[in-house]
Amino acid sequence: MKANVVIIGGGISGVSIAYNLAKKGMKNIIVFDDNYMTGGATGRCGAGVRQQWATKMNCVLAKQSVDFFERAQEELGYHRDVEFKQEGYLIVATTLKEDAQFEKNVTLQNSVGIPTKKLTPLEAKEIVPHLNIEEVISATYCKTDGHLNPFLMTDAYYHAAKRLGVKFFYQEKVNEIIVSKGKIKKVITDNYEVETNKVVNAAGGYAHEVGLMAGVEIPVYSENHQILVTEPVEKIQGPMVISFSKNIYCQQVPHGSFIMGRSDKNAAHDHDISSGHLFLDEMVKTAVDLLPPLQELRVTRAWGGSYNISPDRQPIIGDTDQLKGFYMACGFSGHGFMFAPVTGELISDIILDLPTDIEKEKLHIDRFKNMKETDFETSVV
Amino acid sequence: MNKDNVIICRCEDVSLKDLHDVLNEGYSDFETIKRILRVGMGPCQGNSCGLLVQREIAKFTKTPLNEVKLQKVRPLITGVKMKSIIEALEDES
């Protein structure tokens, strides 16, 4: 087989990249994924989309992505409902430091057109009546943030890309990238050999390993983040509720169930995606403390998935001087799902050498050569 | 037999027609079908629908039944109220 580009990873980033390349006229695109569709980080994520960030770059990426999500159902011509719900994210501050940071965040977000508002605890309670505001100092709320079904959003991109001629191979593991004289020659999988001179690394949790296959060192690692889901109940909560200080995000999805997650600062840097009782205990305590009526809900399932973490918690998108023809979209640090539209738009522009409005050098892997110049994203659970 | 009236997954209210529709779209492994239709994601985690879905996949793809992988079963084994989890924690300490 021959291909103009091989994309490694068929999660949300990979399908978005494939769709955008095909839409801009590229032919002969192949996507390989060693798992079933959304078997990796995409299918394990918290299903939220937000624009409330502390770095300008993340704000810009998120806004452009939400702009796409608003028209995704129509543009992709998908036959199922991607379950896009814009009922906001409510982020609560429980420390003075957070309160001061949120003040700055709102100014930054407003400056790029994100309609975030700073709220008093009582105003927050009007939006989420069952919120326990005892420790809440203030909150920020952006009504255009929301929820999307990660499986169906991926499937929507997949169908649209397939109609444009992209070839997908799931459960087909890439084993080797053959490089000769500084150029990519071939991608070898379990069953195929593909001649190509372009590879896109969209391998999510395995981005570092895929880089190494081509001799490219990418400064990312993976760690396990766990989530639980409850039985579905009648709708009581519109927005996603987040607290960075309390280490929780929690939303009620359109299906009726509550999805919630938190991070473990002692998580090992590896590919563990198991789910254990320590998470369950801490998660339930935190959730019931902040949203007391949830205590009556039954927990039905729990799982884990990989965050692929970059040094500044912002994605790495672009090419590299380490190897011609090698592109990467990784290190999303837990936010690859919500940034997928802009990821596909930007990397397709970079590959096809088209102009772009985004300051792409700020997302380039070379920014870490001088870390002082990059902003560190603090708004991460 | 009206396939719309044959319920495969009681937790998530998925009919035989829904299942045949995704098989006709080309999806043939349990995990992908689970993510699209939610079969096996309800409180029973596939204890009711699992074998039915497996049989339909086997028939459709003409694969021996024992070669069709079942869905991954996740913790918890059964639904537990959050307040029971908290009470159990308090008993421990």
Interface residues (C-beta under 8 A of the other chain):
Chain A: Y36 M37 T38 G39 G43 R80 F151 L152 D155 Y170 Q171 T230 E231 H255 S275 L280 D281 V284 K285 A287 V288 L294 Q295 E296 L297 R298 V299 T300 R301 A302 W303
Chain B: D29 E31 T32 R35 I36 R38 M41 G42 P43 Q45 R74 P75 L76 G79 V80 K81 M82 K83 I85 I86 L89
